[in-house]
Amino acid sequence: MQSGISKIISHRISWIDICRGVAIILVLYGHLFNTDKQRYLIYAFHMPLFFFISGLVFKPTGKKNLKSVTVKYIKQLLIPYYLFALLTYIFALVSQTGGSLNPGSIAYQLFGIIYGSGNDGMLGYNVVLWFLPCLFITKLCFALITGKITSNKNILIVLLVSALLGSLMSLYMPWIKLPFGFESALTGLAFFGTGYLVVQNKNKIRIFTQQKVLLAITSMLFTILIATINYRISGSQIDLRINNLGNSFLFYLEAFSGITSCVALSQIISKNIFLEYIGRHSMILFAWHNILFVDLENFINSVLDQNLINTIQFLMPTFYVCIAMSIILSLRMILIKLKSAYRYATFFIQ
């Protein structure tokens, strides 16, 4: 009979997709709330959760040379990033500016796309894209680490050093904004590497999988408590994009606790067609949702009475999330169908 964690790993695609689905839904809601007070709990762990999930599915590159590894990750992350960045910027120019162009602003945003940072107004039209180049740096760094270090204990030491450096930069050098969000990658690396080590040490953490419901509930309550304390102390939400961690010790407590709760919840659910589908297409939802929210809000405000909007204000985030996901995923499906139809027609023409 398989142990709980062994079952989890053997069925990892389903629950990891569910976890991605939960994570992207949290991202969507987080970007709809207007104030730190409304979203500080989501921001306490939602981006660390994405780094952690990426670490769960990381495959060591072994003795492959740096060039081949870099090319692989460029195809996986940087090419989609630059494609999404350019397409969403064109979309924003057309839909949100009415075609009016400011050469200075365009030049700065194009520089921001190349620089790969979501700070200082760069990627201002779709700032969520900062995560992709940051994940590229994180993944490449971890590939280099695992290519040189095979001992899990030594890997853990490197992760602790990276977490410490990220915390020190957050505390003493918050003005430093490096290309591809390298300062945030130092923090992200701790969560990415932890995801990898969890899989590597699955048999040693079997005890944590025997009471998933209790684990999900208690860890989420702990997250709420610690995140609230950190928010009260720092006076602002955690924001990994700008490497604002508040109290670093509390940040890691709340982030890992939130991750634990979401992972346990995903394992409890185990199978869910909707969340798995959302999770498998989290990248396209991630890339397009924020910019679509702006157009949806403008459209809703133009067609509905403001008094009605104020009356149902508490329902609006869920409404926007559902509409945005439906539009993005429907358009994706249509494009796939058109692509298949083109290939089918080409086959008979030849």
PLY file of the C-alpha trace (Angstrom):
ply
format ascii 1.0
element vertex 350
property float x
property float y
property float z
element edge 349
property int vertex1
property int vertex2
end_header
0.00 0.00 0.00
1.40 3.37 -1.01
1.99 6.04 1.60
0.06 9.32 1.41
2.92 11.36 0.02
3.83 8.65 -2.48
0.28 8.72 -3.77
0.52 12.48 -4.02
3.70 12.36 -6.07
2.45 9.55 -8.29
-0.66 11.59 -9.07
1.19 14.89 -9.00
-0.15 16.22 -12.30
-3.74 16.39 -11.06
-3.15 18.01 -7.70
-0.41 20.31 -8.97
-2.73 21.56 -11.71
-5.40 22.09 -9.06
-2.89 24.00 -6.95
-1.99 26.15 -9.97
-5.69 26.74 -10.53
-6.16 27.89 -6.94
-3.05 30.09 -7.23
-4.14 31.85 -10.43
-7.62 32.48 -9.03
-5.99 34.08 -5.99
-3.90 36.24 -8.35
-7.02 37.37 -10.21
-8.83 38.31 -7.02
-5.72 40.00 -5.63
-5.55 42.29 -8.66
-9.21 43.26 -8.33
-9.04 44.45 -4.73
-8.14 48.11 -4.56
-6.40 48.50 -1.20
-3.67 46.77 0.80
-6.21 46.12 3.55
-8.35 44.09 1.15
-5.59 42.02 -0.43
-2.72 41.73 2.06
-3.68 38.14 2.93
-3.56 36.99 -0.71
-0.29 38.82 -1.32
1.22 37.15 1.75
1.70 33.88 -0.14
0.28 33.81 -3.69
3.54 34.53 -5.57
5.67 32.35 -3.25
3.12 29.63 -4.05
3.85 29.95 -7.79
7.60 29.69 -7.17
7.00 26.65 -4.94
4.85 24.89 -7.56
7.51 25.53 -10.21
10.05 23.91 -7.90
7.83 20.87 -7.44
8.03 20.05 -11.15
11.67 21.05 -11.65
13.86 18.42 -13.30
17.60 18.67 -12.59
19.61 19.30 -15.73
22.55 17.22 -14.53
25.77 17.82 -16.41
24.21 19.67 -19.35
26.19 22.72 -20.38
25.00 26.17 -19.42
24.23 27.17 -23.01
21.76 24.33 -23.64
20.04 24.88 -20.29
19.74 28.61 -20.93
18.30 28.05 -24.41
15.76 25.62 -22.97
14.55 28.09 -20.36
14.51 30.93 -22.88
12.06 28.90 -24.97
9.98 28.01 -21.92
9.79 31.43 -20.29
11.46 34.36 -22.04
9.94 33.86 -25.49
6.39 33.64 -24.02
7.21 36.66 -21.84
8.32 38.86 -24.74
5.40 37.66 -26.85
2.85 38.39 -24.14
4.53 41.70 -23.29
4.39 42.98 -26.87
0.89 41.68 -27.62
-0.63 43.04 -24.42
1.11 46.38 -24.92
-0.34 46.69 -28.42
-3.73 45.71 -27.01
-3.41 48.34 -24.26
-2.43 51.05 -26.75
-5.45 50.32 -28.89
-8.09 49.66 -26.24
-7.06 52.01 -23.44
-5.52 55.02 -25.17
-7.73 55.16 -28.22
-4.65 55.02 -30.39
-3.08 58.21 -28.99
0.64 57.60 -28.76
3.26 59.21 -26.55
6.71 58.48 -28.02
8.46 58.95 -24.68
6.08 56.63 -22.89
6.32 54.02 -25.65
10.12 54.10 -25.55
10.13 53.68 -21.76
7.71 50.75 -21.87
9.72 49.05 -24.62
12.82 49.51 -22.49
10.91 48.02 -19.56
9.99 44.98 -21.66
13.65 44.42 -22.54
14.81 45.11 -18.97
12.25 42.62 -17.65
11.26 44.56 -14.55
7.90 45.61 -13.18
9.33 48.48 -11.12
9.39 52.26 -11.57
6.45 52.24 -13.98
7.99 49.69 -16.34
5.45 47.18 -17.64
2.93 49.60 -16.19
0.27 48.50 -18.66
0.55 44.85 -17.55
2.84 44.72 -14.55
2.05 41.10 -13.68
4.41 39.97 -16.45
7.38 40.68 -14.15
7.04 37.14 -12.84
8.10 35.38 -16.06
11.62 36.85 -16.43
12.05 36.59 -12.65
11.12 32.89 -12.81
13.59 32.48 -15.68
16.42 33.81 -13.49
15.24 31.72 -10.54
15.05 28.52 -12.56
18.40 29.10 -14.25
20.09 29.79 -10.90
18.62 26.65 -9.39
19.71 24.60 -12.39
23.25 25.85 -11.82
23.01 25.02 -8.11
21.77 21.46 -8.66
24.34 21.00 -11.42
27.13 21.70 -8.93
25.62 20.46 -5.66
24.01 17.04 -5.21
23.54 16.99 -1.44
20.08 18.15 -0.35
21.55 19.54 2.87
23.98 21.71 0.93
21.21 22.83 -1.40
19.21 23.85 1.67
22.16 25.90 2.92
22.35 27.72 -0.43
18.61 28.42 -0.24
18.98 29.85 3.26
21.79 32.11 2.06
19.66 33.24 -0.90
16.72 33.97 1.42
19.01 35.96 3.71
20.41 38.00 0.81
16.91 38.71 -0.48
15.82 39.82 2.98
18.85 42.08 3.41
18.23 43.69 0.02
14.57 44.21 0.95
15.54 45.81 4.25
18.61 47.87 3.36
18.57 48.30 -0.45
14.92 48.49 -1.53
15.82 51.01 -4.26
17.90 48.46 -6.20
15.87 47.18 -9.15
17.92 44.74 -11.19
17.20 43.33 -14.67
14.68 40.48 -14.71
13.87 41.17 -11.07
17.02 39.46 -9.81
16.53 40.95 -6.33
13.13 39.25 -6.14
14.58 36.04 -7.61
16.80 35.72 -4.53
13.64 35.46 -2.44
11.78 33.36 -5.01
14.66 30.89 -5.10
13.98 29.92 -1.49
10.43 28.85 -2.36
11.39 27.28 -5.69
14.12 25.21 -4.04
11.83 24.18 -1.20
9.36 22.78 -3.72
12.16 20.74 -5.25
13.37 19.48 -1.85
9.83 18.48 -0.84
9.70 16.08 -3.78
13.23 14.82 -3.07
12.36 14.11 0.57
8.79 12.87 0.17
9.27 9.89 2.46
10.54 12.04 5.33
7.46 14.29 5.41
4.87 11.51 5.28
3.47 12.55 8.65
2.23 15.84 7.19
-0.02 14.08 4.68
-2.02 11.99 7.15
-4.28 14.81 8.39
-4.76 16.96 5.31
-8.00 18.63 6.42
-6.58 19.60 9.80
-3.36 20.75 8.13
-5.22 22.88 5.57
-7.36 24.59 8.21
-4.70 25.18 10.86
-2.08 26.41 8.41
-4.53 28.85 6.85
-5.56 30.19 10.25
-1.88 30.57 11.09
-1.33 32.39 7.78
-4.14 34.82 8.58
-2.70 35.49 12.02
0.92 36.01 10.94
0.02 37.96 7.78
-2.16 40.30 9.84
0.64 40.88 12.34
3.13 41.55 9.54
0.69 43.91 7.83
0.11 45.82 11.07
3.83 46.09 11.75
4.94 47.08 8.24
1.87 49.13 7.35
1.67 47.72 3.83
1.04 44.47 1.99
3.81 42.09 1.05
4.80 42.58 -2.60
7.39 40.21 -3.99
7.53 42.18 -7.25
9.23 45.08 -5.48
10.85 42.77 -2.91
8.86 44.35 -0.09
8.77 41.60 2.54
7.86 43.59 5.62
9.29 41.66 8.54
11.27 38.94 6.74
10.88 36.34 9.50
7.10 36.81 9.57
7.00 36.86 5.78
8.54 33.41 5.47
6.26 32.06 8.19
3.10 33.34 6.49
4.25 32.40 2.99
5.17 28.80 3.83
2.04 28.44 5.95
-0.15 29.69 3.08
1.64 27.36 0.67
1.06 24.44 3.03
-2.64 25.21 3.25
-3.08 25.47 -0.54
-1.10 22.29 -1.18
-3.09 20.38 1.45
-6.35 21.72 -0.01
-5.30 20.65 -3.51
-4.49 17.18 -2.25
-7.87 16.96 -0.52
-9.67 17.94 -3.72
-7.45 15.52 -5.68
-9.58 15.64 -8.83
-11.49 18.61 -10.18
-11.90 19.14 -13.92
-12.51 22.87 -13.62
-9.54 23.69 -11.38
-7.25 21.36 -13.33
-8.24 23.08 -16.58
-7.66 26.50 -15.05
-4.31 25.35 -13.71
-3.13 23.94 -17.05
-3.83 27.29 -18.68
-2.63 29.49 -15.83
0.07 31.17 -17.96
-2.33 32.64 -20.52
-4.71 33.70 -17.73
-1.76 35.24 -15.91
-0.66 37.18 -18.99
-4.01 38.62 -20.08
-6.27 38.99 -17.04
-4.96 42.28 -15.64
-5.20 44.21 -18.86
-8.64 42.75 -19.58
-9.90 43.83 -16.16
-9.32 47.48 -17.13
-11.47 47.16 -20.25
-14.15 45.18 -18.41
-14.39 47.81 -15.69
-14.65 50.61 -18.25
-17.35 48.71 -20.14
-19.37 47.86 -17.02
-19.21 51.45 -15.79
-20.48 52.66 -19.14
-23.50 50.33 -19.37
-24.64 49.90 -15.75
-26.02 52.50 -13.39
-23.46 53.52 -10.78
-25.99 53.04 -7.96
-26.52 49.46 -9.08
-22.76 48.86 -9.22
-22.39 50.24 -5.70
-25.20 47.99 -4.47
-23.61 44.80 -5.82
-20.01 45.93 -5.22
-19.20 42.84 -3.14
-20.12 40.62 -6.11
-18.10 42.51 -8.69
-14.71 40.79 -8.13
-16.29 37.37 -8.72
-18.12 38.72 -11.75
-14.91 40.11 -13.25
-12.99 36.90 -12.53
-15.63 34.71 -14.20
-15.99 36.96 -17.25
-12.24 37.40 -17.73
-11.53 33.67 -17.47
-14.40 32.89 -19.86
-13.19 35.41 -22.47
-9.51 34.43 -22.28
-10.09 30.68 -22.35
-12.76 30.93 -25.04
-10.50 32.98 -27.30
-7.71 30.49 -26.71
-10.00 27.64 -27.74
-11.13 29.51 -30.85
-7.52 30.16 -31.89
-6.69 26.48 -31.44
-9.70 25.50 -33.54
-8.69 27.96 -36.26
-5.15 26.62 -36.20
-6.43 23.06 -36.53
-8.78 24.07 -39.36
-5.89 25.77 -41.17
-3.75 22.65 -40.91
-6.67 20.49 -42.07
-7.30 22.73 -45.09
-3.61 22.87 -45.94
-3.44 19.07 -45.89
-6.14 18.74 -48.56
-4.81 21.58 -50.69
-1.39 19.99 -51.00
0 1
1 2
2 3
3 4
4 5
5 6
6 7
7 8
8 9
9 10
10 11
11 12
12 13
13 14
14 15
15 16
16 17
17 18
18 19
19 20
20 21
21 22
22 23
23 24
24 25
25 26
26 27
27 28
28 29
29 30
30 31
31 32
32 33
33 34
34 35
35 36
36 37
37 38
38 39
39 40
40 41
41 42
42 43
43 44
44 45
45 46
46 47
47 48
48 49
49 50
50 51
51 52
52 53
53 54
54 55
55 56
56 57
57 58
58 59
59 60
60 61
61 62
62 63
63 64
64 65
65 66
66 67
67 68
68 69
69 70
70 71
71 72
72 73
73 74
74 75
75 76
76 77
77 78
78 79
79 80
80 81
81 82
82 83
83 84
84 85
85 86
86 87
87 88
88 89
89 90
90 91
91 92
92 93
93 94
94 95
95 96
96 97
97 98
98 99
99 100
100 101
101 102
102 103
103 104
104 105
105 106
106 107
107 108
108 109
109 110
110 111
111 112
112 113
113 114
114 115
115 116
116 117
117 118
118 119
119 120
120 121
121 122
122 123
123 124
124 125
125 126
126 127
127 128
128 129
129 130
130 131
131 132
132 133
133 134
134 135
135 136
136 137
137 138
138 139
139 140
140 141
141 142
142 143
143 144
144 145
145 146
146 147
147 148
148 149
149 150
150 151
151 152
152 153
153 154
154 155
155 156
156 157
157 158
158 159
159 160
160 161
161 162
162 163
163 164
164 165
165 166
166 167
167 168
168 169
169 170
170 171
171 172
172 173
173 174
174 175
175 176
176 177
177 178
178 179
179 180
180 181
181 182
182 183
183 184
184 185
185 186
186 187
187 188
188 189
189 190
190 191
191 192
192 193
193 194
194 195
195 196
196 197
197 198
198 199
199 200
200 201
201 202
202 203
203 204
204 205
205 206
206 207
207 208
208 209
209 210
210 211
211 212
212 213
213 214
214 215
215 216
216 217
217 218
218 219
219 220
220 221
221 222
222 223
223 224
224 225
225 226
226 227
227 228
228 229
229 230
230 231
231 232
232 233
233 234
234 235
235 236
236 237
237 238
238 239
239 240
240 241
241 242
242 243
243 244
244 245
245 246
246 247
247 248
248 249
249 250
250 251
251 252
252 253
253 254
254 255
255 256
256 257
257 258
258 259
259 260
260 261
261 262
262 263
263 264
264 265
265 266
266 267
267 268
268 269
269 270
270 271
271 272
272 273
273 274
274 275
275 276
276 277
277 278
278 279
279 280
280 281
281 282
282 283
283 284
284 285
285 286
286 287
287 288
288 289
289 290
290 291
291 292
292 293
293 294
294 295
295 296
296 297
297 298
298 299
299 300
300 301
301 302
302 303
303 304
304 305
305 306
306 307
307 308
308 309
309 310
310 311
311 312
312 313
313 314
314 315
315 316
316 317
317 318
318 319
319 320
320 321
321 322
322 323
323 324
324 325
325 326
326 327
327 328
328 329
329 330
330 331
331 332
332 333
333 334
334 335
335 336
336 337
337 338
338 339
339 340
340 341
341 342
342 343
343 344
344 345
345 346
346 347
347 348
348 349
